[in-house]
Amino acid sequence: MKFVGRSYVFLKFFLIPLTKSDTCDIVSLSYQREELHVNQFIVALDNFFSATAWEMIPPKAYGPFHLTFTFVGLLLCIFLAYKLRNLSEKGNKILLISVGAFLILTEIYKQLFYFFHIGDQSYQWWIFPFQLCSVPMYLCILAPLIKNEKVKQGMYGFMTTFNLLGGLMAFIEPSGIVHSYWTLTLHAFLWHMSLIFIGFYLIASGRGAKTMKDYRAAAITFLVLCVVAFLINLIFRDVSDGSINMFFVGPSDSSLVVFKQISQACGWYVSTLLYIPTVCLGALIIFAPVYYYSKKKAALRK
């Protein structure tokens, strides 16, 4: 009986016509509560990233940390690539999507860390996730799901040439992967070692670039991505105050060694016109041993 009485009172309250002022007050109260929850969530995120901002002295190039991680990582990549070389298409799909998911999750952490802790809730456009070494994050998810074999082969070829080049170069010239925070340094080291693993695995499994036709497909993929990167740079140039420079193709000056000096002395377009063929040449050098090995193996079979 009590329940019925309370229900009656409840219904009676809501059956009373509300004035315009009452409606505005309710909407305002609801908005304030929503805003409070959002603010609490933002504060919680801010506290989390501040709590994980463990400072460190950036590791020296070719110091103990750099060399140990590089050699152990390379050996592990080679071992895993060899062990997983005979994966079925289903297994290949699971592996690549898993690696892609790992890269995406760690990239989300990095983006939020920069936004909350380093940028003081201001987005840092220069780390927009569309650099040469960011692309595998998307390709690892997309490539196994694509039905068009030519497109898929172009993506696989790209990851075994251009992205493998990017991963190896990061450890040869490590200034871009050492930071003042443990989480960012570990993220960068693990990220670029993951690129090396993907490249080695796709080569070992026979899915990577093996012929000049495969290399051309990879190079075309790279050029298409350069165009996309350049459009991103143009679209966000004003809002980023010119700090965004995906793929280092301009119109902002390149921050890369050598190309920075060229860009400042001769203009970004000269730097870009030299940078793109240089990267293509580097990818070709990475591809050359695989090409000759595949060619020799094919000749022995005949």
N, C-alpha and C positions, 0 to 999 in steps of 0.2 A: 504493500500500500504506500509505503514511504517512497518507493521507486516511482510509482505512478504520479505521486504528488510533485516530486522533483521534476519529472518529465513535463508535467503540465506547466510548471513555473518556467521551465526552460523554453517550451514552445510559446508560451504567452509573451516571454521577453522578445523573442524573435519575430513575433507577429505584430509587435508595435511598430508602426511606420517610422522610419528614420528620416530625420531632416537632412538637408544637404550638408549642414555643418557637422552632424554626427558622422555622416559617410566620409567626409574629408578627414575627420579626426581618426577614424578607424584605419583608413588608408595610410595616413601619416604615421600612425603607431606601428602598422605592419611594415612600412618602409624602414622605420627607425630600427626595428628588431632585426630586419634583414641586413641592414647596413652594419649593425653591431656584430652579427655573426660573421659577416665578410671581414670586418676589421679584426676580429678575434682570430680568424683563420690566417690572415696576412701576418699578424703578429707572431702566431705560432710558427709559420714558415720562416719568418725573419729570425726568430730565436733558434730554429733548427739549423739554418745555414751558418749562423754565427757560431753555434756550438760545434759545427764540423769544420770550422775554418782553422785547422791545425797548421800553424806556420812552420816553415822549414827554410833552411838555407838552400837555395836552388842548387841541385847537383851540378858539379863541374863536368864539362864536356870531357869524355874519356877518363873520368874519375871512377872510383870503385862502384858507385851506384849505377852509373850509366853502362859501364862495361859488363858488370855482372848481369844486369837485367837484359842487356842486348844478347849476350852469348847464351845465357840460359833460355831466354825467350826464343831465339832462333833454333836452338836444338830441339826445344819442345814443339815448335811449329813444324819442323821437318819430320819429327817422330809422329806427331798426330796426323799430318798430311799423308804420310806413308801408310799408317794404320787404317785410315779412313778412305783410302783411295778406291776401294771396291764397293763403296756404298751404292745401294739401289737408288733409283730416281726418288722413291719415297723417302729414303734415308737422307739423300742429298737435300731434298726440300726441307725436311725437319732441321737439318744442321744449319743451312743457310738462314732460314727464318729465325732460328734460335740465336744465331750470331747477330742478325739484324735487330732482333728484339733487345738483346744486350746493349748494342750500340745506341739504340734509341733511348733506352732507360738511362744510360750513363750520360747521354747528351742532354736529356731533360734536366738531370741534376746539375750539369755544368752551366746550362743556360740560366737556371734559377739561382745558382750560386753567384754568378756574375750579376744578375739583376738585383738580388737582395743584399748580398754582402759587399761586393766590389763596387757596383753601380749605385748603391743606396737607393734601390727601387727605381732605377733608371736603366732602360735597356741599352746594352752595349752592342751597337750595330755591327761592329767589326767581327763579332763572333757569330753572326747570322749563319745558321747551319746549311751552307751551300758552298763550301770550299771543295777543292779537289778530293781531299781526304774525308770529306763528309758524305760523299756520294754513295759509298758502299752501304751506309745505313739504310738507304732507300732501295738500292739494287738487290741487296740480300733478301729483302722481302718481296720485291717485284719479280725478279728474274725467274725464280722457281715456279711462279704462278702464271707466267706468260706462255701462251700457246704457240705464238709465232716463233719458230725456231731461229730465224734470221735475227730478230730483235734480241732474243735470249742469248744467242751466240755473241752478238755484239756487246751485250752487258757482261757476259762471262769473260770475253776477250779483254774488255776494258779493265776488269778487276785483276786480270793476270798480267797486265802490262802497266797501264797508267797508275792504278792504285797500288800495285806492288812497288812501283817506282817511288810513289809518295811515301809508303811505309818505310822502305829502306832508307830513303833520303832523310827522313826524320831522325833516324839513329846515326846516320853519317854526320849530319849537321844538326845537333840536338837543341839549338837555341830556342826553337819554337815549342819544345815539349817539356822544358824545365820551368817550374813556377815557384812562387813563394809559399805555396800551400800544398800539403801532402795530397789532398784529394784531387786537386787539379793536375799535379805531376803524375800521380798514379793513373788518372783518367787518360792523360795524353800518352803515356807509355803503353798502357794496355790497349788503347784504341789503335795506335799505329802497329803494334805487334799483331793485333787482330787482322789488320789489312794484309800483313805479311802471311799470316796463316791462311787466310782466304785465297790469296794468290797461289801459295804453294799447294794447297789442297785441290784447287781447280785444275792446276797443271798436272798434279799426280793422278787425278781421277780421269784425265783425258778430256775434261770439259772446257779447258782454257784455250787460248789462241794457239794454233799449231801451224797454220799456213799464212802466207802473205795476205790472202783474202781475209783471214780472221783478224790480222793486224789492221788492215784497212777499215774493217768494220769497227774495231776498237777506236781507231783514230777519228772516224766519222762521229762516233758516240762522244768522244772528247770535244770535238768542234761544236757539236750541237749543244753540249753542256756549257761550253764557253759563251755561246750566244745567249743562252738562258741566264747565265751568271751576269753577263753584261747588261741585260735588260733589268735584272734585279738591282744592279748597281745604279742604273738610271732612275728607276722607279723610287728607290729609297735614298737617293743622293741628298736631297734637301733635308728630309727629316733626320738623316744621320749626320748632317753637317759634313758630308763627304768622307766619313770614316769607313763606310762600307766599300769593300773591294773584293767581291767574290771572284775566285780563280785568278786574282791579281791581274785582271784584264782591263782595268780602268773603268771610268775616266779618272779615278783618283790615282795618285802616284803609287807605284808598287812599294811594298815594304820588304821585299825579298833582297837578299844580299846580291850585289852587282846590279840587278835590275832597278833597285832603288836609285842608285847613282845615275843610271842611264835615263830613268824617268825624269829625274830632277834636271839633268843637263840637256836632254833632247826632247822631252815631252813623253806623256804616258803612252801615246800611240806608237812611238818608236820602241819603247820598252815592250809593249804588247806584241808588236810584230816580230820581235826577236824572241820573246818568251814562249809563244805558242809553238813555233818550230823546234825550239830547244827542248821543250817537254816531250814533243813527239819523237825527237831523236833519242832522248833518254829512255822512253818507253820501248823504242826499237832496239836499243842496246840490251834492255832487260829481256826482250822477246827473242833476241838472236840465238842464245844457247838452246832454247826450247825448239825453235824453228829447225836448227841444224840437227838436233837430236831426233826430232820427229821425221825429218827428211831421211836421215841415215837409217832409222828403224824401218821406215817404209821401203827403202831400197833393199834391205836385208830380207824382207818378206817376199820380194819378187825373185 
